[in-house]
């Protein structure tokens, strides 16, 4: 499944979608020093690092190449968020932006297990007193999640694209509900503060929430 995701982003790079990687970056919610890791970093950072030393991890080699060009001072590493190549408590800040719904497996259960592994790994490499920022699309109910998973799986296998629905060939998605995500965080020993925004289609159909979590280790 990872190969399908990699090929999807390679195709988007070939289309020139990441020719200008640096967009407007927000400031981190707290002043920190030390190390910042962006997992699934793609082509560029999401938050201004301030005095933090920058690390980026992405499973797609071409994305890492673009990231290195955008942030020459950064440490850019090809890697998998489910098995991060770092020692425990290595980072003062970790960022994950709309990554979790791409951690797909052959079944919805495997997808959820992948998300649990990723959240556990991010917690493992986060220092005490550090912050974890996760932005993710969460759906309103489990049924919609299952429909989207199997529909995008079918489209990926058949090479179908539906631009109006933001469905692309070679991409499969699995969205958690808010309750499922909160449970995964709780089981990993993380506390979350949340900021909700509606996730809508065509400006009228509310599919779920576009959520940004500030997550802390719960000792």
VENRAKA-V589754 format. One record per residue. N is the residue number from 1. RES is the residue in three letters. PSI is psi in whole degrees, -180 to 180 (none if undefined). Layout:
BEGIN
N | RES | PSI
N | RES | PSI
END
This chain:
BEGIN
1 | UNK | -36
2 | UNK | -35
3 | UNK | -35
4 | UNK | -43
5 | UNK | -44
6 | UNK | -45
7 | UNK | -35
8 | UNK | -48
9 | UNK | -30
10 | UNK | -41
11 | UNK | -40
12 | UNK | -35
13 | UNK | -42
14 | UNK | -31
15 | UNK | -7
16 | UNK | 18
17 | UNK | -20
18 | UNK | 27
19 | UNK | -32
20 | UNK | 90
21 | UNK | -32
22 | UNK | 112
23 | UNK | -166
24 | UNK | 126
25 | UNK | 141
26 | UNK | 161
27 | UNK | 147
28 | UNK | 149
29 | UNK | -10
30 | UNK | 154
31 | UNK | 121
32 | UNK | 155
33 | UNK | 158
34 | UNK | -124
35 | UNK | 141
36 | UNK | 129
37 | UNK | 127
38 | UNK | 116
39 | UNK | 140
40 | UNK | 45
41 | UNK | -24
42 | UNK | -137
43 | UNK | -14
44 | UNK | 166
45 | UNK | 154
46 | UNK | -36
47 | UNK | 146
48 | UNK | 126
49 | UNK | -16
50 | UNK | -124
51 | UNK | 9
52 | UNK | 139
53 | UNK | 133
54 | UNK | 134
55 | UNK | 141
56 | UNK | 137
57 | UNK | 133
58 | UNK | 148
59 | UNK | -15
60 | UNK | 114
61 | UNK | -39
62 | UNK | -33
63 | UNK | -40
64 | UNK | -37
65 | UNK | -44
66 | UNK | -41
67 | UNK | -43
68 | UNK | -38
69 | UNK | -35
70 | UNK | -33
71 | UNK | 81
72 | UNK | -23
73 | UNK | -5
74 | UNK | 160
75 | UNK | 111
76 | UNK | 126
77 | UNK | 133
78 | UNK | 121
79 | UNK | 172
80 | UNK | 129
81 | UNK | -22
82 | UNK | -18
83 | UNK | 71
84 | UNK | 136
85 | UNK | 51
86 | UNK | 156
87 | UNK | 161
88 | UNK | 147
89 | UNK | 51
90 | UNK | -17
91 | UNK | 144
92 | UNK | -22
93 | UNK | 138
94 | UNK | 138
95 | UNK | 135
96 | UNK | 116
97 | UNK | 109
98 | UNK | 46
99 | UNK | -39
100 | UNK | -34
101 | UNK | -5
102 | UNK | -3
103 | UNK | 65
104 | UNK | 154
105 | UNK | -170
106 | UNK | -18
107 | UNK | 161
108 | UNK | -37
109 | UNK | -42
110 | UNK | -37
111 | UNK | -49
112 | UNK | -39
113 | UNK | -38
114 | UNK | -41
115 | UNK | -43
116 | UNK | -43
117 | UNK | -42
118 | UNK | -46
119 | UNK | -41
120 | UNK | -40
121 | UNK | -41
122 | UNK | -40
123 | UNK | -40
124 | UNK | -41
125 | UNK | 2
126 | UNK | 133
127 | UNK | 154
128 | UNK | 131
129 | UNK | -3
130 | UNK | 178
131 | UNK | 148
132 | UNK | 120
133 | UNK | 119
134 | UNK | 124
135 | UNK | 130
136 | UNK | 152
137 | UNK | 122
138 | UNK | 137
139 | UNK | 166
140 | UNK | -31
141 | UNK | 161
142 | UNK | -36
143 | UNK | -46
144 | UNK | -38
145 | UNK | -45
146 | UNK | -41
147 | UNK | -46
148 | UNK | -40
149 | UNK | -53
150 | UNK | -32
151 | UNK | -45
152 | UNK | -31
153 | UNK | -44
154 | UNK | -45
155 | UNK | -39
156 | UNK | -42
157 | UNK | -32
158 | UNK | -5
159 | UNK | 32
160 | UNK | 137
161 | UNK | 136
162 | UNK | 91
163 | UNK | -37
164 | UNK | -31
165 | UNK | 6
166 | UNK | 39
167 | UNK | 125
168 | UNK | 154
169 | UNK | 149
170 | UNK | 27
171 | UNK | 132
172 | UNK | 140
173 | UNK | 146
174 | UNK | 115
175 | UNK | 133
176 | UNK | 157
177 | UNK | 165
178 | UNK | -41
179 | UNK | -40
180 | UNK | -42
181 | UNK | -43
182 | UNK | -37
183 | UNK | -42
184 | UNK | -43
185 | UNK | -45
186 | UNK | -44
187 | UNK | -26
188 | UNK | -3
189 | UNK | 35
190 | UNK | 141
191 | UNK | 143
192 | UNK | 144
193 | UNK | 137
194 | UNK | 155
195 | UNK | 113
196 | UNK | 139
197 | UNK | 143
198 | UNK | 143
199 | UNK | 111
200 | UNK | 154
201 | UNK | 130
202 | UNK | 21
203 | UNK | 12
204 | UNK | -28
205 | UNK | 112
206 | UNK | 113
207 | UNK | -28
208 | UNK | -141
209 | UNK | 140
210 | UNK | 105
211 | UNK | 138
212 | UNK | 120
213 | UNK | 135
214 | UNK | 114
215 | UNK | 137
216 | UNK | 153
217 | UNK | 133
218 | UNK | 101
219 | UNK | none
END
